[in-house]
Amino acid sequence: MFQNMVYSPRLCSRCLGQLRLQPKATRTVQRAKPHLTRYLQTQRFGAFAPPSPESLGKAAPPKEYRKTRRLLRILSYLIASSGLVYILDRQFNESSITRSARTFKVGAIVALDYKINFRKNPLFANSLAEVHARNAERVFDLLRVNGGLYLKIGQAIAMQSAILPPAFQRMFAKMFDDAPQNEWKAVERVIKAEFGKDVQQVFGVSFDGNPEFGVIEKTARASASVAQVHWARLKDGREVAIKIQKKEIARQLDWDLWAFNLVPYVAERLSLETDFENEANNSERMKAFIANEPRLRDRVYIPKIYKELSSKRVMTAEWIEGVRLWDKKSLTNPWRGRGGEGSPGYHGTPFSAPKGAQNSIPTSVPKAHSSSPNLKPEREWWKGRDRKGGLGLSLQDVMTTMVDLFSAQMFLWGFVHCDPHPGNILIRRKPHGHAELVLIDHGLYITMSPKFRHEYSLFWKSLLTFDNKTLSSISKAWGIKNADIFASATLMRPYTGGDQFTSQELKKGLHLSSNPTTKKQQEQELAYNLQRKFKKAIREMLSDETLWPHELLFIGRNLRIVQGNNQFLGSPVNRIKITGNWASRALAESPDLSFRERLGNYGKHIVFKLVLFGSDVVFWISWVKQILGVGGGMEDEIEKQMKVVLRELGVETNHGIFDG
């Protein structure tokens, strides 16, 4: 039984290693105790035989991984469904769902970033400025990629970006770049959908050089967020601007307004801006107001609208030749035309040119050039042969007309154009050398009730006379808790006549921690405290949001743009005085008031004009400094003061409204 049992003394590798590491001198003394390993074999060796099936027992059922397979199936359905929705949305819905989903994604990321990092020492950023910078880039990219109404909303935000962090101000200044234009095939589809006819039939144009028809340029002369404008000469010789809504806007509008979750009043205004029939009506209404105002009828021009060639998505108006407001050289350089002449098309006169000028309209277009991007004749003979001439106008004349126009809209008519940026204003020269302002793009207007218009006129008048009792009364009626900040925002300059309650409250409790280690940390901590308190103050400024007149949002936009225009041209006029003068005069001229009220207001208006003399003194001092090169214009000085005040409130402003 024990014949196969074998005992074999053997050192294991561990013991052998320990023995080798010991010094030679101690090896004989400290001998490692050997491990005994026993090998036991109790059976004879034989050939291998597999076990019988009976000895194995019942087989276990195979693993089915039901949960995993279910999850994979759901995931595959989601991917397939998402892909199908994306394709259908892109093909038939102008990517409206995709754009909304992108909006919510970016919104969630920005909100989470601020939730985590809006603190003195951000967890995932070196400073609060870095948090602002990356979120400004995210929002800007969202608006540019989505396009359409997103660009329009981005431009609206840019107008009021002074209350935003500097990173947002710099990024949003780029919102005024031209938007990409639709290709010609998309333009043809819109016209076909609106009129049920092709372009040739609707406008009487030809693309094969037929001299009996008109011509149209396939490349847009201008492209904005909602529409683009093409030049055309109709069959009867009229030159027109055809404004065509971009094909995607109609389907995207409702989705975009839903995604932004705007105040209903604001959403309604933006929706009306995409209705060109509404724009045509606004244009004709403003044209009638100006025709009945002797102080403006010879200084302002509204283009004619051809309603028979217009619809909700297409609007046709007379073509306007003029100089953009931002082209200061063309406005002020010497006139190179003949004396007694005006610039092309002034006050609706037919286009013509001096004898020998290359200004004739082509009667036909050769077939080889029928798709040429430039068919419109150039009419810049007034610049002279060296093309260095201009309209020879006074910038003071130009800006006085502009401020007069928009002041009359606010205080006299209560019908306000809310998008007067430089691209919507063209300037022409009249034969006697004065400026004529042409106002285009009448899609965005607000209407002021007589009661609100009277209150707003009185508010402006009270601002310039430091009538704090009246200011407080009107502000309270509008749901404003304290009038100081709102008064400064209205004037676009610090208002120093109030009790400064809001600004003092903002500065309370602004202290640094006991051991700020570096100057940079001090600045970061102070900036955080200021921004936190400013957010709270803005929320608390309105005591009752239900009383807040929503029209003020768009009126503030108008004021800011007009101020930016004046500043861009070098502050040639005292904007605040002109605006205040119209506010006071409107109270004396408004037909909505009784004769007794108007008579009383007229007497107050005479006294008010004497009070405005102090504003003139400030303006002329600024003008002298500007001439001597030791200071800027009045608008520049006002902006410097506003920057100081806003910096104390935790707001940094680093650019002008149209920078970029």
Sequence and secondary structure as in RCSB ss.txt:
>XXXX:A:sequence
MFQNMVYSPRLCSRCLGQLRLQPKATRTVQRAKPHLTRYLQTQRFGAFAPPSPESLGKAAPPKEYRKTRRLLRIL
SYLIASSGLVYILDRQFNESSITRSARTFKVGAIVALDYKINFRKNPLFANSLAEVHARNAERVFDLLRVNGGLY
LKIGQAIAMQSAILPPAFQRMFAKMFDDAPQNEWKAVERVIKAEFGKDVQQVFGVSFDGNPEFGVIEKTARASAS
VAQVHWARLKDGREVAIKIQKKEIARQLDWDLWAFNLVPYVAERLSLETDFENEANNSERMKAFIANEPRLRDRV
YIPKIYKELSSKRVMTAEWIEGVRLWDKKSLTNPWRGRGGEGSPGYHGTPFSAPKGAQNSIPTSVPKAHSSSPNL
KPEREWWKGRDRKGGLGLSLQDVMTTMVDLFSAQMFLWGFVHCDPHPGNILIRRKPHGHAELVLIDHGLYITMSP
KFRHEYSLFWKSLLTFDNKTLSSISKAWGIKNADIFASATLMRPYTGGDQFTSQELKKGLHLSSNPTTKKQQEQE
LAYNLQRKFKKAIREMLSDETLWPHELLFIGRNLRIVQGNNQFLGSPVNRIKITGNWASRALAESPDLSFRERLG
NYGKHIVFKLVLFGSDVVFWISWVKQILGVGGGMEDEIEKQMKVVLRELGVETNHGIFDG
>XXXX:A:secstr
  TT EEEEE  HHHHHHHHHS HHHHTTS    EEEEE   S         HHHH S       HHHHHHHHHH
HHHHHHHHHHHHHHHHHSTTHHHHHHHHHHHHHHHHHHHHHH SSS TTSSSHHHHHHHHHHHHHHHHHHH THH
HHHHHHHHHTGGGS HHHHHHHGGGGS      HHHHHHHHHHHHSS HHHHHTB SS  TTSBEE SS SEE S
SEEEEEEE TTS EEEEEEE TTHHHHHHHHHHHHT  HHHHHHHHHHT HHHHHHHHHHHHHHHHT TTTTTTE
E   B GGG  SSEEEEE    EETT HHHHHS B S TT  STTGGG      TT S    S   GGGTT S  
S    GGGTTTT  B    HHHHHHHHHHHHHHIIIII EEES   GGGEEEEE TTS EEEEE     EEE  H
HHHHHHHHHHHHHHHT HHHHHHHHHHTTBS HHHHHHHHHTS   SS  HHHHHHHTT    S   SHHHHHHH
HHHHHHHHHHHHHHHHBS GGGS THHHHHHHHHHHHHHHHHHTT  S HHHHHHHHHHHHHHH TTS HHHHHH
HHHHHHHHHHHTHHHHHHHHHHHHHHHHTSS  HHHHHHHHHHHHHHHTT    S TT  
